[in-house]
């Protein structure tokens, strides 16, 4: 590798790390605001009405599975790849035509949901009385497509700030509008209006910003069908796997809707809300890594090094969060949702365990395969996940009569199967392997920290003070054990310092933690 090529790789790495950080921090902000909105909405509606609200949202979630045909993934891949090859006008053309395609697809599916609201309410959630709500929420399908288009296009152009800002704006509009509409007496209707208005507003504003900042003067005229065909060729394998996995996930939710009362479903959804922020952050990291891998592919980067470093980074960040939720489930549910939601504590603990394969890097496989133009491997991985969930959900929830617990166990089996398949495919077809020693150290550090935190919760009970003590004990335990056990090394410190530099208060907070880790590393030498 000559010096010029090495500098190109370094430039991509710096931009990717910076972009990943901006997207990560921005989406963490959106997650925090969304979490507040969810808690306020759940408290105002109560378990039963909150269960109705979340059940209604399952219907657009079903149709959203069919959005895009993989063109949203193509937007990221073709934009990042064309830019790395020095062809920005081509990247603009793909972006414009991709946006047109996705908007038309979103509008068509929104109209379909409105027209078929009655049958969908009966078939999918077994509650025909909720048909008016399902008609109202149909606009959420179009709003979701607009917002997805903005985030995908912005990420492909390495405009992570715009992608994150769109998500933050959506969360703030929902927080401001939905509780207000509930308080004035609109109840579930108010919550739904707040949800769909926030996504449409954030998507429209974000799209306008894209055209002003990056896509001004772009024209896809005469190339729409040709570009659409090219993007569909790349995206359809991804789409196929996503549909199978998405439908399996919704199938499990529909099984749960049939066997659970509105009240129990409300408990389960409240517990699931603690996993949603992790899913959002995991998705943000995946989307950030996707164009990074595509750019490395454009300049001939090292596949194995890219995979190993990305995998370890994601596992180091998300695995401890999973173990913290397991240890502090009681105080979290009681303090944030109130005593009426204590029935969801056990569900939260099981969900934390079920999320472990994703936290440990399952989604890195997806970004890795997509970024290096191997979408068929992603299709195999997601199809395996969907197939396992399709079989396991009714088997464990109904046949074994484990009900809600059975659904959670089925999700665990599904994600573990996908993680294992992704690990095998990465090794066999791309010669990329995990850093098993470092990853084992991450698991051990998080598990021991979980045990220490659980002791605190058992001693102090469920209170805000307990929750604060849990967070302090877990953080100190993990940041002490991880460097001592080899989960993070001295060489990683400079990378992390560069990653979080220039982010204001975030940089200062992270800097304090990194200085502590450096101190532990120096002691452990």
N, C-alpha and C positions, 0 to 999 in steps of 0.2 A: 504494500500500500504506500503510494507516494505521499509527500507532505501536503499537497493540495487536497487530495482525497481525504486524508486524515482530518484536515481542517473542516472539510465539508461535513464529515461525520460528527465532529465536535460541535459544529454550529447547529446541526439538527438536534443533537442531544440536549444542548442548552435550551433551544426553543421548545423542545418537547417537554423538558422538565419544568420550565417556566410556565408553559401552557397548561400542563397537568396540574400544577400548583394553583394557578388562577382558577381553573375550572373546579378543582377540588374545594378550595376555600369558598368560592362563590356558591357552589352547590351545598356546601355545609351551611352557609347562611340561609339559603332557600329551605333546606331541611329544617333548620331551627325555627324559622318563621312558620313553615307548614306544620311542624309539631305543635306549636302554640295554637295555631288555628284549629287543628284536629282536636286538641284537648278542650278548647273553649266550646267547639261545636258539640262534642260528645257530652260535656257537662250540661250544656243548655238543652240538648234534646233528651238526655236520659238514655239508659241502655236499650229500651224497646224502640224508640223512634230513631236512635242512632243505628240500630240494626236494620231498620227499614231503609234509611238513607244509604247505608253501605250496600245493601242488597240491590237497590235500584241501580247503583253504579256498576254492578256486575254486567248489566246488559250492554252498555256502550263498551265496556272492557272486552266483551266477546267480539263485537264488531271491529274494534281497534286491532284485533289480531290479524284482520284481513287488509289492513291499510298498507299502502306503499309498495307491495310486491318486491321489497328489497331495494327500491330506488333510494331510500333514505341512507342506507349503507353505501350505495354507489356514490352518492353525493360526497361523502367523506373520502372515500378511496380515490375517486377520479380527480377531485379538487386537489388533495394533498399530493398525489402522484404527478399531476400535470404541472403544479407549481414547482415541485422539486426538479422537474425536467426543464424548467425555464419556459413554460408555455402558459402564462397567466390568462391570455384571452380564451384559450381552450377551456381552462378551468371555469372562467366566467360563463361560457356558453353552456357547459354541463350544468352549472348551478342554476341558471335561469330556466332551462328546460326541465330540470328535475323539480324545481319549485312548481312549475305549471302542472306537471304530471301529478304531483302529490296533492295539490289543492283540488284538482278535479276529482281525484279518487276520494278525498275526504268528504267533499260535498255530496257525492253520489251515495256514500254509505250513511251519511246523516239522514238523507231523505228516505233511504231504505228502512232505517230504524223507526222513523216517525210513522211510516206507512204500516209497518208490521209490529207496532208496539204491543197490541193485544196478544197475538200468538207468542211473541217473545217473552212477555211477562208470565204467561202460563207455562210455556215449555221450559224456560231457563231457570226461573226462580220460584215456580209453583205458587205464584201470588198474582192472579189476574186482576185483583183489586188495585194493584199498583200501576195499572196501565197509564193513567194520566201523568204520573211521575216519569214513566219511561219515555213517553212522548216529549215531555219537557227536556229531559236530559239528552235527547238525541243530538242537540247542538254541541254537546261535549265531544262527540266524535270528530266534528269538523275542527273544533278548537284544539283538540289533541294533535290533529294532523298539522295545523298551522304551527303550533309550538315545536313539534318534532322537526319540521322543515327548517325552522330558524336555528335550532340547536345543531342539527346535522350540518347545515351549510356553514355556519359560523365555525364549527370545529374543523371542517375540511379546510377552511382558510386560516386556521390557527388564530381565530378571533375568539379565544376562550372567554374573554371578559364579556363579550356580547351574549354568548351562550349562557353563561352564569347569570348575567343581569336579567335576561329574559325569564329564567326560572325564579329568580328572587322577586321580580316584579309580579309574576303570577301568584306567588305565595303571599305577598303583601296585599294584593287586591282581594284575594280570598279571605285573608284575616280581617280586613277592614269591612268587607261587604257581607259575608255570610252570617257572622254573629249578629250584626245589626238587623238583618232581615228576619232572623229567628226571634230576636227580642221584640220587634214590632208586631209579631204574631203570625208570621208566615211559616214557622216550624220547618218541616222537612222541605217544603217548597223553597223557602228562603235559603236553606243550605245548598240545594241543588243549583239555584240561580247564581249564588256566589261562586260555586265551583266552575260552572261553564262560562260565566262572564269573565272570570280571571284568566282562563286559558285563551279565550278568543282575543281579549284585549292585549295580553302580553305577546301573543303571536303576531298580531297585526302590527304593533309598534316595532317589534323585533325585525319583521320582514322589511318594513320601511327603512330601518337603520341599515340593514344589509345592502339595500339598493343604493343608499346614499354614500356609504363608506367603501364598499368593495365592488358592487356590481353595476355601478353607474356606467352607462354606455354599452353594456353588454347586449348582445342580440343573438337569439337562438333561432331566428326565423329561417325556415327552410331546412333546419336540422333537427326539428323537434322529434320526428318519428325515428330518424336515424340514431339520435342520441338516446332516446327512450329505449330503443332496441338494445343498444350497447349496455346501458345501465341495467336493463332487465336481465341480460345474459349473465352479468356478474351477480346481480342481486337475488335472482330467483332461487338459487340453492340456499342462500341465507334465509330467504323468506320462507321456503319450505320447512326448514328446520325450526324457524321461529314460530310458524303457525302450529306445527305439531306440538311443540313445547308449550306454547301459549294456550292452545285449546285444552291440553292436558291439565294445565294449571287451573283454567276456568272450570273444567269438568270436575275437578276436585272441589272447587268452590260451590258448584251447583249441587254436588252430592251433599256437601255440608248444609246448603240451604234447605235441602229436603229433610234432613234428619235433625236439624237444630231449631229451637224456638227463636223468635226474634231477640229475646233477652240473652240467650246463650250465644247467639251470633254476634250480638253487641259486645259481649265479654271477649270473644275470640278476636273480633276486629280491633278492639282496643289494645289487646296484646300484640296483634300484628302491626299496629302502628309504630311500635318500637323497632320493628324490623324494617319498615319502609324507609326510614332515613339511611340505614345501612345499605339497602338495595339501591337507593338513589346515589349515594356516594360511590358504591361499587360500579354502577353504570357510568357515573361521571369519569371515574378512573379508566374504565374500559374505553369510553369514547375518546378520552384524551390519548390513550395508548394507540388506538387504531390509526390515526394519521401519523403518529410517530413511527410506527412500524412501516406504514406505507412509504414514508419519506426515506427511511433506511433502505427499503427495497429499491427505491428510485436511484439511490447512489451506491448500491451494492454493500450495505452494512452487514455486520456480523450477526447472523440469526441467533446463534446460541447465547452470545453475551446479552443481547437485547432481551431474550426470553427470561433468562435467569435473573437478571437485575429487576425487571418489571415484576416478576412473580414474587420475589422476596420483598419488594417494596410494598405491594398490595397486601400480602400476608402480614407483614409487620404492622401495618396500620389497622386492618380490620379484624384480625383474629382476636386481639385483646378485647375489642368492643363486644364481641360475641360472648366471651367468658364473663365480662362484667355484667351483661344482661342476665346471665344465668345466676350469678351470685346475688344481684341486687334487685331481683324481680319483685319481691314483696314491697319494699319501700318505694320503688318506682311506680307501681300500680296504685298503691294506696295514696301516696302524696300527690301524684299528678292527676289521677282520675277520681279519687275519692273512694270511700268504703263500698259504694254500690257496685264498683267494678272489681272488687277483690276476687270474685269468681274467675277472673282471667289470669291470676298469678301463675297457676300451674301451666296454662297454655303458653305464657311468655317464656317460661323456663324450657319447655319442649321446643318452642320455635327457635330459641337461641341455639340449641343443640342442632336443630335441623338446618340452620343457616351456616353452620361451620364450613361445609365444602365450598360455598360461595365466598365466604370471608377468607378462606385459605387459598384463594386464587383461581377458582373455577372460571370466572369471567375473563381472566387474563388469556386463557386458551382461545376464547372467541376473538378478542382483539388481535391476538397473534396470528391466527389463521387468516382472518379477514385482511389484516394489514399486509401480509405477504402473499395476497392473492390466492389463497387456498380455501375458497368458500365451501367447497364440497366437504372438507373436513369439519367445518362448523356445522354443516347440515347433518352429518353423521352423529356428532356429539349431541346436538339438540334433539334429534330424533330418538336417540337412546334415552335421553332424559324424559321425553314425552311418553314414550312407550312404557317405561317403568311406572310412571305416575298414573297412566290410564289403567293399568292392571292393579296396581297396589292400592289406589284410593278406595274403590268400592270393596276390594277384598278385605282390607284392614278396618275400614270404617263401618261397613255393613255386615259382611260375612263373619268377621271376627268380633263384631259388635264393640269395637273400641271407639266408635263414633268420632268426636272431634280429635281425640288423641290419635286415632287411626289415620286421619287426614294428614296430621303433622308428621307421623312416622313415614307415610308414603312420600311426602316431600323430601324427607331426609334421604330415603333410598334413591329417589330420582336424582337429586343433586350429587350424591356420592357416586352413582353410576356414571354421570356425565363428567365429573371430575376425573375419575379413573380412566374413562375413555379418552378424554383430552390429553391426559398425561402419556398414555400409550401412543396416541396418534402423533403428538409432538416429537416423541422419541423416535418412532419408526420412520416417519415421512420427512421430518425436518431436522433430525439429529439434535434436538434441543431437550436438555434434561434439567430437572430441578436441582437446586442446591439442598440436598436432603438433610445434611447436617445442620445448616442454618435454619431450615424450616422446622426441623424437630426441636431445635432450641426455642423457636417462637412458640410452638405448641406447649412445651414444658413450662416456659416462663408464664404464659397466660393461665395455664391450669393451676399452677401453684398460687398465683395471685388470686385466682378465683376462690380457692380454698380459704385463703386468709381473709378475703372480703366476706365470704359466707359466715365466718365466725363472728365478724363484727355485726352483721345483720341479726344473727341469732341472739347476740348479747344485748343489743340496743333496741330491738323491735323495729316497727315501721313508722318512721318519722322523717321530717326534713333533715334533722340533725344526723340521723342514721345514714341517709342518702349521701350527705356531704362527707361523712366519715368513710363510707364505702368507696366513694370516688377517690379520696385522698389515699387510702390504703392500697387500692388496686393500682393506681398510677405509680406510686412509689415502688411498690413491689415489682411491677412489670419493668419499669425503667431501670431497676437495680439488677434484676435477674437476667434480662435480655442481653445486656453486654457481657455479663459474667459467664453466661452459658454459650456465647458465641452467635447469638441471633443477629447481632450488629457488631461491626468492627470499626476500627479507627478510620479506615479508608472511606467508610460510608458517611462519616461525619461531614467532610467537606462537601460531598454531594448534597446532603440534606441542608446544610447551611446555605448553599447556593440556591437550592430549591425554594426555600422560604424567605429569601432575601427580598427587601423592598416591598413588603406587604403590611407595613405599618404596625399596628398593635399585634397582629398575628405573628409577625417576625419576632417581636420582643418576647411574646409568650413562648413561642417555639424555641427561641434562643435560650431562655432559662432552662427549659427541659434538656436541650442539647448540651448545655454546659454541665448539667448534672450527669448526663450519660458519659461525657468525656471524663468527668471526675471518677466515675465507677470504672471506666476502661483503664485509666491510669493506675488505679488501685489494684486492678486485676492482673496487671502485667507482672 
